[in-house]
Amino acid sequence: MTDKTIPTFVGMAPAGDGELGRVQLAPEVLEVIIGIATTEVKGVANTRGNFATGVAEKFGKVNHGKGVKTEWSEEGLTIDVYCVVEYGYSVPAIAVDIQKQIRHAIFHMTSLETKEVNVHITGIQFEAGAETE
């Protein structure tokens, strides 16, 4: 993953005469929000992490931010999500639903607008007992 800088919250200004201060979000917070929003879409089997997250999950650690990459630039927030879709669902429809769900969750939890939400389908999960021909 790329180097992460702590983004500054650019939401509503504090009400009243004086400024209260600055609110900052850790990139891990955004990744957790995005990961949970992705897995809530019907048809998404899981998000895809790397080898280290796979080993950590074998020991019982749940990593909601796996398979998520965020990047801040002058234009805004770019999000890349890597996920596996369940067999029988339309891949384009699932990708659009993931984009909508992520944009909705990020905006309503942080008031941040996203520049891009890129969905990468890395595989299809078949039913556990299904036979392949």
CNS distance restraints for C-alpha pairs under 8 A (distance, minus, plus):
assign (resid   1 and name CA) (resid  69 and name CA) 6.82 0.50 0.50
assign (resid   2 and name CA) (resid  71 and name CA) 7.74 0.50 0.50
assign (resid   4 and name CA) (resid  27 and name CA) 6.80 0.50 0.50
assign (resid   4 and name CA) (resid  71 and name CA) 7.36 0.50 0.50
assign (resid   5 and name CA) (resid  27 and name CA) 7.35 0.50 0.50
assign (resid   5 and name CA) (resid  72 and name CA) 7.82 0.50 0.50
assign (resid   6 and name CA) (resid  24 and name CA) 6.81 0.50 0.50
assign (resid   6 and name CA) (resid  25 and name CA) 6.33 0.50 0.50
assign (resid   6 and name CA) (resid  26 and name CA) 5.38 0.50 0.50
assign (resid   6 and name CA) (resid  27 and name CA) 6.14 0.50 0.50
assign (resid   7 and name CA) (resid  24 and name CA) 6.15 0.50 0.50
assign (resid   7 and name CA) (resid  25 and name CA) 5.96 0.50 0.50
assign (resid   7 and name CA) (resid  26 and name CA) 6.99 0.50 0.50
assign (resid   7 and name CA) (resid  27 and name CA) 7.25 0.50 0.50
assign (resid   7 and name CA) (resid  72 and name CA) 7.45 0.50 0.50
assign (resid   8 and name CA) (resid  22 and name CA) 7.56 0.50 0.50
assign (resid   8 and name CA) (resid  23 and name CA) 6.55 0.50 0.50
assign (resid   8 and name CA) (resid  24 and name CA) 4.79 0.50 0.50
assign (resid   8 and name CA) (resid  25 and name CA) 6.57 0.50 0.50
assign (resid   9 and name CA) (resid  22 and name CA) 7.47 0.50 0.50
assign (resid   9 and name CA) (resid  23 and name CA) 5.56 0.50 0.50
assign (resid   9 and name CA) (resid  24 and name CA) 5.36 0.50 0.50
assign (resid   9 and name CA) (resid  25 and name CA) 6.56 0.50 0.50
assign (resid   9 and name CA) (resid 110 and name CA) 7.51 0.50 0.50
assign (resid   9 and name CA) (resid 112 and name CA) 7.52 0.50 0.50
assign (resid  10 and name CA) (resid 111 and name CA) 7.56 0.50 0.50
assign (resid  10 and name CA) (resid 112 and name CA) 6.86 0.50 0.50
assign (resid  11 and name CA) (resid 110 and name CA) 7.28 0.50 0.50
assign (resid  11 and name CA) (resid 111 and name CA) 5.40 0.50 0.50
assign (resid  11 and name CA) (resid 112 and name CA) 6.72 0.50 0.50
assign (resid  12 and name CA) (resid 111 and name CA) 7.96 0.50 0.50
assign (resid  14 and name CA) (resid  18 and name CA) 7.95 0.50 0.50
assign (resid  14 and name CA) (resid  19 and name CA) 6.21 0.50 0.50
assign (resid  14 and name CA) (resid  20 and name CA) 6.64 0.50 0.50
assign (resid  25 and name CA) (resid  29 and name CA) 6.64 0.50 0.50
assign (resid  25 and name CA) (resid  30 and name CA) 7.52 0.50 0.50
assign (resid  26 and name CA) (resid  30 and name CA) 7.11 0.50 0.50
assign (resid  27 and name CA) (resid  31 and name CA) 6.32 0.50 0.50
assign (resid  27 and name CA) (resid  70 and name CA) 7.46 0.50 0.50
assign (resid  28 and name CA) (resid  32 and name CA) 6.20 0.50 0.50
assign (resid  28 and name CA) (resid  65 and name CA) 6.97 0.50 0.50
assign (resid  29 and name CA) (resid  33 and name CA) 6.32 0.50 0.50
assign (resid  30 and name CA) (resid  34 and name CA) 6.10 0.50 0.50
assign (resid  30 and name CA) (resid  70 and name CA) 7.99 0.50 0.50
assign (resid  30 and name CA) (resid 106 and name CA) 7.52 0.50 0.50
assign (resid  31 and name CA) (resid  35 and name CA) 5.94 0.50 0.50
assign (resid  31 and name CA) (resid  64 and name CA) 7.38 0.50 0.50
assign (resid  31 and name CA) (resid  65 and name CA) 4.57 0.50 0.50
assign (resid  31 and name CA) (resid  66 and name CA) 7.71 0.50 0.50
assign (resid  31 and name CA) (resid  68 and name CA) 5.98 0.50 0.50
assign (resid  31 and name CA) (resid  69 and name CA) 7.26 0.50 0.50
assign (resid  31 and name CA) (resid  70 and name CA) 7.26 0.50 0.50
assign (resid  32 and name CA) (resid  36 and name CA) 6.10 0.50 0.50
assign (resid  32 and name CA) (resid  64 and name CA) 5.05 0.50 0.50
assign (resid  32 and name CA) (resid  65 and name CA) 4.49 0.50 0.50
assign (resid  33 and name CA) (resid  37 and name CA) 6.12 0.50 0.50
assign (resid  33 and name CA) (resid  64 and name CA) 7.99 0.50 0.50
assign (resid  33 and name CA) (resid  65 and name CA) 7.71 0.50 0.50
assign (resid  33 and name CA) (resid 105 and name CA) 7.01 0.50 0.50
assign (resid  33 and name CA) (resid 106 and name CA) 7.02 0.50 0.50
assign (resid  34 and name CA) (resid  38 and name CA) 6.07 0.50 0.50
assign (resid  34 and name CA) (resid  65 and name CA) 7.13 0.50 0.50
assign (resid  34 and name CA) (resid  68 and name CA) 7.18 0.50 0.50
assign (resid  34 and name CA) (resid 102 and name CA) 5.75 0.50 0.50
assign (resid  34 and name CA) (resid 105 and name CA) 7.41 0.50 0.50
assign (resid  34 and name CA) (resid 106 and name CA) 7.29 0.50 0.50
assign (resid  35 and name CA) (resid  39 and name CA) 6.36 0.50 0.50
assign (resid  35 and name CA) (resid  47 and name CA) 7.43 0.50 0.50
assign (resid  35 and name CA) (resid  64 and name CA) 5.20 0.50 0.50
assign (resid  35 and name CA) (resid  65 and name CA) 5.07 0.50 0.50
assign (resid  35 and name CA) (resid  66 and name CA) 6.89 0.50 0.50
assign (resid  35 and name CA) (resid  67 and name CA) 7.57 0.50 0.50
assign (resid  35 and name CA) (resid  68 and name CA) 6.67 0.50 0.50
assign (resid  36 and name CA) (resid  40 and name CA) 6.29 0.50 0.50
assign (resid  36 and name CA) (resid  64 and name CA) 6.23 0.50 0.50
assign (resid  36 and name CA) (resid  65 and name CA) 7.88 0.50 0.50
assign (resid  37 and name CA) (resid  41 and name CA) 7.06 0.50 0.50
assign (resid  37 and name CA) (resid  98 and name CA) 7.59 0.50 0.50
assign (resid  37 and name CA) (resid 101 and name CA) 5.94 0.50 0.50
assign (resid  37 and name CA) (resid 102 and name CA) 5.65 0.50 0.50
assign (resid  37 and name CA) (resid 105 and name CA) 6.56 0.50 0.50
assign (resid  38 and name CA) (resid  44 and name CA) 7.35 0.50 0.50
assign (resid  38 and name CA) (resid  47 and name CA) 7.76 0.50 0.50
assign (resid  38 and name CA) (resid  98 and name CA) 5.67 0.50 0.50
assign (resid  38 and name CA) (resid 101 and name CA) 6.97 0.50 0.50
assign (resid  38 and name CA) (resid 102 and name CA) 6.67 0.50 0.50
assign (resid  39 and name CA) (resid  44 and name CA) 5.92 0.50 0.50
assign (resid  39 and name CA) (resid  45 and name CA) 7.33 0.50 0.50
assign (resid  39 and name CA) (resid  46 and name CA) 6.30 0.50 0.50
assign (resid  39 and name CA) (resid  47 and name CA) 7.27 0.50 0.50
assign (resid  40 and name CA) (resid  44 and name CA) 7.66 0.50 0.50
assign (resid  41 and name CA) (resid  94 and name CA) 7.50 0.50 0.50
assign (resid  41 and name CA) (resid  97 and name CA) 6.78 0.50 0.50
assign (resid  41 and name CA) (resid  98 and name CA) 6.32 0.50 0.50
assign (resid  41 and name CA) (resid 101 and name CA) 7.42 0.50 0.50
assign (resid  42 and name CA) (resid  94 and name CA) 7.79 0.50 0.50
assign (resid  43 and name CA) (resid  85 and name CA) 5.79 0.50 0.50
assign (resid  43 and name CA) (resid  86 and name CA) 5.27 0.50 0.50
assign (resid  43 and name CA) (resid  87 and name CA) 7.99 0.50 0.50
assign (resid  43 and name CA) (resid  89 and name CA) 6.05 0.50 0.50
assign (resid  43 and name CA) (resid  94 and name CA) 6.75 0.50 0.50
assign (resid  44 and name CA) (resid  83 and name CA) 7.08 0.50 0.50
assign (resid  44 and name CA) (resid  84 and name CA) 6.11 0.50 0.50
assign (resid  44 and name CA) (resid  85 and name CA) 4.57 0.50 0.50
assign (resid  44 and name CA) (resid  86 and name CA) 5.87 0.50 0.50
assign (resid  44 and name CA) (resid  94 and name CA) 7.48 0.50 0.50
assign (resid  45 and name CA) (resid  83 and name CA) 7.55 0.50 0.50
assign (resid  45 and name CA) (resid  84 and name CA) 5.47 0.50 0.50
assign (resid  45 and name CA) (resid  85 and name CA) 5.18 0.50 0.50
assign (resid  45 and name CA) (resid  86 and name CA) 5.27 0.50 0.50
assign (resid  45 and name CA) (resid 125 and name CA) 6.72 0.50 0.50
assign (resid  46 and name CA) (resid  83 and name CA) 5.79 0.50 0.50
assign (resid  46 and name CA) (resid  84 and name CA) 5.44 0.50 0.50
assign (resid  46 and name CA) (resid  85 and name CA) 7.30 0.50 0.50
assign (resid  47 and name CA) (resid  66 and name CA) 6.45 0.50 0.50
assign (resid  47 and name CA) (resid  67 and name CA) 5.23 0.50 0.50
assign (resid  47 and name CA) (resid  68 and name CA) 7.99 0.50 0.50
assign (resid  47 and name CA) (resid  81 and name CA) 7.64 0.50 0.50
assign (resid  47 and name CA) (resid  82 and name CA) 5.81 0.50 0.50
assign (resid  47 and name CA) (resid  83 and name CA) 3.98 0.50 0.50
assign (resid  47 and name CA) (resid  84 and name CA) 5.99 0.50 0.50
assign (resid  48 and name CA) (resid  66 and name CA) 6.37 0.50 0.50
assign (resid  48 and name CA) (resid  67 and name CA) 4.55 0.50 0.50
assign (resid  48 and name CA) (resid  82 and name CA) 5.45 0.50 0.50
assign (resid  48 and name CA) (resid  83 and name CA) 5.15 0.50 0.50
assign (resid  48 and name CA) (resid  84 and name CA) 6.83 0.50 0.50
assign (resid  48 and name CA) (resid 122 and name CA) 7.51 0.50 0.50
assign (resid  49 and name CA) (resid  53 and name CA) 5.77 0.50 0.50
assign (resid  49 and name CA) (resid  54 and name CA) 6.77 0.50 0.50
assign (resid  49 and name CA) (resid  66 and name CA) 4.77 0.50 0.50
assign (resid  49 and name CA) (resid  67 and name CA) 4.51 0.50 0.50
assign (resid  49 and name CA) (resid  82 and name CA) 7.79 0.50 0.50
assign (resid  50 and name CA) (resid  54 and name CA) 6.39 0.50 0.50
assign (resid  50 and name CA) (resid  66 and name CA) 7.76 0.50 0.50
assign (resid  50 and name CA) (resid  67 and name CA) 7.66 0.50 0.50
assign (resid  51 and name CA) (resid  55 and name CA) 6.33 0.50 0.50
assign (resid  52 and name CA) (resid  56 and name CA) 6.21 0.50 0.50
assign (resid  53 and name CA) (resid  57 and name CA) 6.10 0.50 0.50
assign (resid  53 and name CA) (resid  63 and name CA) 7.09 0.50 0.50
assign (resid  53 and name CA) (resid  66 and name CA) 6.99 0.50 0.50
assign (resid  54 and name CA) (resid  58 and name CA) 6.45 0.50 0.50
assign (resid  55 and name CA) (resid  59 and name CA) 6.86 0.50 0.50
assign (resid  56 and name CA) (resid  60 and name CA) 6.72 0.50 0.50
assign (resid  56 and name CA) (resid  61 and name CA) 5.53 0.50 0.50
assign (resid  56 and name CA) (resid  62 and name CA) 7.72 0.50 0.50
assign (resid  57 and name CA) (resid  61 and name CA) 4.84 0.50 0.50
assign (resid  57 and name CA) (resid  62 and name CA) 5.87 0.50 0.50
assign (resid  57 and name CA) (resid  63 and name CA) 7.41 0.50 0.50
assign (resid  67 and name CA) (resid  81 and name CA) 5.73 0.50 0.50
assign (resid  67 and name CA) (resid  82 and name CA) 4.89 0.50 0.50
assign (resid  67 and name CA) (resid  83 and name CA) 6.73 0.50 0.50
assign (resid  68 and name CA) (resid  79 and name CA) 7.24 0.50 0.50
assign (resid  68 and name CA) (resid  80 and name CA) 5.83 0.50 0.50
assign (resid  68 and name CA) (resid  81 and name CA) 4.71 0.50 0.50
assign (resid  68 and name CA) (resid  82 and name CA) 6.45 0.50 0.50
assign (resid  69 and name CA) (resid  79 and name CA) 5.83 0.50 0.50
assign (resid  69 and name CA) (resid  80 and name CA) 5.03 0.50 0.50
assign (resid  69 and name CA) (resid  81 and name CA) 6.47 0.50 0.50
assign (resid  70 and name CA) (resid  77 and name CA) 7.01 0.50 0.50
assign (resid  70 and name CA) (resid  78 and name CA) 5.82 0.50 0.50
assign (resid  70 and name CA) (resid  79 and name CA) 4.68 0.50 0.50
assign (resid  70 and name CA) (resid  80 and name CA) 6.41 0.50 0.50
assign (resid  71 and name CA) (resid  77 and name CA) 5.91 0.50 0.50
assign (resid  71 and name CA) (resid  78 and name CA) 5.18 0.50 0.50
assign (resid  71 and name CA) (resid  79 and name CA) 6.50 0.50 0.50
assign (resid  72 and name CA) (resid  76 and name CA) 5.90 0.50 0.50
assign (resid  72 and name CA) (resid  77 and name CA) 4.86 0.50 0.50
assign (resid  72 and name CA) (resid  78 and name CA) 6.39 0.50 0.50
assign (resid  73 and name CA) (resid  77 and name CA) 6.54 0.50 0.50
assign (resid  73 and name CA) (resid  78 and name CA) 7.87 0.50 0.50
assign (resid  75 and name CA) (resid 115 and name CA) 6.90 0.50 0.50
assign (resid  76 and name CA) (resid 113 and name CA) 7.46 0.50 0.50
assign (resid  76 and name CA) (resid 114 and name CA) 6.28 0.50 0.50
assign (resid  76 and name CA) (resid 115 and name CA) 5.23 0.50 0.50
assign (resid  77 and name CA) (resid 113 and name CA) 7.31 0.50 0.50
assign (resid  77 and name CA) (resid 114 and name CA) 4.94 0.50 0.50
assign (resid  77 and name CA) (resid 115 and name CA) 5.23 0.50 0.50
assign (resid  77 and name CA) (resid 116 and name CA) 6.81 0.50 0.50
assign (resid  78 and name CA) (resid 114 and name CA) 6.37 0.50 0.50
assign (resid  78 and name CA) (resid 115 and name CA) 5.53 0.50 0.50
assign (resid  78 and name CA) (resid 116 and name CA) 4.73 0.50 0.50
assign (resid  78 and name CA) (resid 117 and name CA) 6.11 0.50 0.50
assign (resid  78 and name CA) (resid 118 and name CA) 7.79 0.50 0.50
assign (resid  79 and name CA) (resid 114 and name CA) 7.72 0.50 0.50
assign (resid  79 and name CA) (resid 116 and name CA) 6.04 0.50 0.50
assign (resid  79 and name CA) (resid 117 and name CA) 4.76 0.50 0.50
assign (resid  79 and name CA) (resid 118 and name CA) 6.02 0.50 0.50
assign (resid  80 and name CA) (resid 117 and name CA) 6.04 0.50 0.50
assign (resid  80 and name CA) (resid 118 and name CA) 4.74 0.50 0.50
assign (resid  80 and name CA) (resid 119 and name CA) 5.99 0.50 0.50
assign (resid  80 and name CA) (resid 120 and name CA) 7.25 0.50 0.50
assign (resid  81 and name CA) (resid 117 and name CA) 7.65 0.50 0.50
assign (resid  81 and name CA) (resid 118 and name CA) 6.27 0.50 0.50
assign (resid  81 and name CA) (resid 119 and name CA) 4.99 0.50 0.50
assign (resid  81 and name CA) (resid 120 and name CA) 5.91 0.50 0.50
assign (resid  82 and name CA) (resid 119 and name CA) 6.27 0.50 0.50
assign (resid  82 and name CA) (resid 120 and name CA) 4.75 0.50 0.50
assign (resid  82 and name CA) (resid 121 and name CA) 5.97 0.50 0.50
assign (resid  82 and name CA) (resid 122 and name CA) 6.30 0.50 0.50
assign (resid  83 and name CA) (resid 119 and name CA) 7.67 0.50 0.50
assign (resid  83 and name CA) (resid 120 and name CA) 6.40 0.50 0.50
assign (resid  83 and name CA) (resid 121 and name CA) 5.24 0.50 0.50
assign (resid  83 and name CA) (resid 122 and name CA) 5.78 0.50 0.50
assign (resid  83 and name CA) (resid 123 and name CA) 7.26 0.50 0.50
assign (resid  84 and name CA) (resid 121 and name CA) 5.75 0.50 0.50
assign (resid  84 and name CA) (resid 122 and name CA) 5.58 0.50 0.50
assign (resid  84 and name CA) (resid 123 and name CA) 4.76 0.50 0.50
assign (resid  84 and name CA) (resid 124 and name CA) 5.46 0.50 0.50
assign (resid  84 and name CA) (resid 125 and name CA) 6.56 0.50 0.50
assign (resid  85 and name CA) (resid  89 and name CA) 7.30 0.50 0.50
assign (resid  85 and name CA) (resid  91 and name CA) 7.27 0.50 0.50
assign (resid  85 and name CA) (resid  94 and name CA) 7.86 0.50 0.50
assign (resid  85 and name CA) (resid 121 and name CA) 6.95 0.50 0.50
assign (resid  85 and name CA) (resid 123 and name CA) 6.40 0.50 0.50
assign (resid  85 and name CA) (resid 124 and name CA) 4.87 0.50 0.50
assign (resid  85 and name CA) (resid 125 and name CA) 6.06 0.50 0.50
assign (resid  86 and name CA) (resid 124 and name CA) 5.56 0.50 0.50
assign (resid  86 and name CA) (resid 125 and name CA) 4.77 0.50 0.50
assign (resid  86 and name CA) (resid 126 and name CA) 6.32 0.50 0.50
assign (resid  86 and name CA) (resid 127 and name CA) 7.97 0.50 0.50
assign (resid  87 and name CA) (resid 124 and name CA) 5.80 0.50 0.50
assign (resid  87 and name CA) (resid 125 and name CA) 5.63 0.50 0.50
assign (resid  87 and name CA) (resid 126 and name CA) 5.16 0.50 0.50
assign (resid  87 and name CA) (resid 127 and name CA) 7.28 0.50 0.50
assign (resid  89 and name CA) (resid  93 and name CA) 7.93 0.50 0.50
assign (resid  89 and name CA) (resid  94 and name CA) 7.22 0.50 0.50
assign (resid  90 and name CA) (resid  94 and name CA) 6.14 0.50 0.50
assign (resid  91 and name CA) (resid  95 and name CA) 6.13 0.50 0.50
assign (resid  91 and name CA) (resid 121 and name CA) 7.83 0.50 0.50
assign (resid  92 and name CA) (resid  96 and name CA) 6.28 0.50 0.50
assign (resid  93 and name CA) (resid  97 and name CA) 6.19 0.50 0.50
assign (resid  94 and name CA) (resid  98 and name CA) 6.11 0.50 0.50
assign (resid  95 and name CA) (resid  99 and name CA) 6.28 0.50 0.50
assign (resid  95 and name CA) (resid 119 and name CA) 6.02 0.50 0.50
assign (resid  95 and name CA) (resid 121 and name CA) 7.96 0.50 0.50
assign (resid  96 and name CA) (resid 100 and name CA) 6.24 0.50 0.50
assign (resid  97 and name CA) (resid 101 and name CA) 6.03 0.50 0.50
assign (resid  98 and name CA) (resid 102 and name CA) 6.07 0.50 0.50
assign (resid  98 and name CA) (resid 119 and name CA) 7.45 0.50 0.50
assign (resid  99 and name CA) (resid 103 and name CA) 6.17 0.50 0.50
assign (resid  99 and name CA) (resid 117 and name CA) 5.83 0.50 0.50
assign (resid  99 and name CA) (resid 118 and name CA) 7.51 0.50 0.50
assign (resid  99 and name CA) (resid 119 and name CA) 7.22 0.50 0.50
assign (resid 100 and name CA) (resid 104 and name CA) 6.05 0.50 0.50
assign (resid 101 and name CA) (resid 105 and name CA) 6.07 0.50 0.50
assign (resid 102 and name CA) (resid 106 and name CA) 6.02 0.50 0.50
assign (resid 102 and name CA) (resid 117 and name CA) 7.71 0.50 0.50
assign (resid 103 and name CA) (resid 107 and name CA) 6.02 0.50 0.50
assign (resid 103 and name CA) (resid 113 and name CA) 7.44 0.50 0.50
assign (resid 103 and name CA) (resid 114 and name CA) 6.59 0.50 0.50
assign (resid 103 and name CA) (resid 117 and name CA) 7.69 0.50 0.50
assign (resid 104 and name CA) (resid 108 and name CA) 6.07 0.50 0.50
assign (resid 105 and name CA) (resid 109 and name CA) 5.94 0.50 0.50
assign (resid 106 and name CA) (resid 110 and name CA) 5.68 0.50 0.50
assign (resid 106 and name CA) (resid 111 and name CA) 6.82 0.50 0.50
assign (resid 106 and name CA) (resid 112 and name CA) 6.28 0.50 0.50
assign (resid 106 and name CA) (resid 113 and name CA) 7.47 0.50 0.50
assign (resid 106 and name CA) (resid 114 and name CA) 7.86 0.50 0.50
assign (resid 107 and name CA) (resid 111 and name CA) 4.34 0.50 0.50
assign (resid 107 and name CA) (resid 112 and name CA) 5.04 0.50 0.50
assign (resid 107 and name CA) (resid 113 and name CA) 6.00 0.50 0.50
assign (resid 126 and name CA) (resid 130 and name CA) 6.87 0.50 0.50
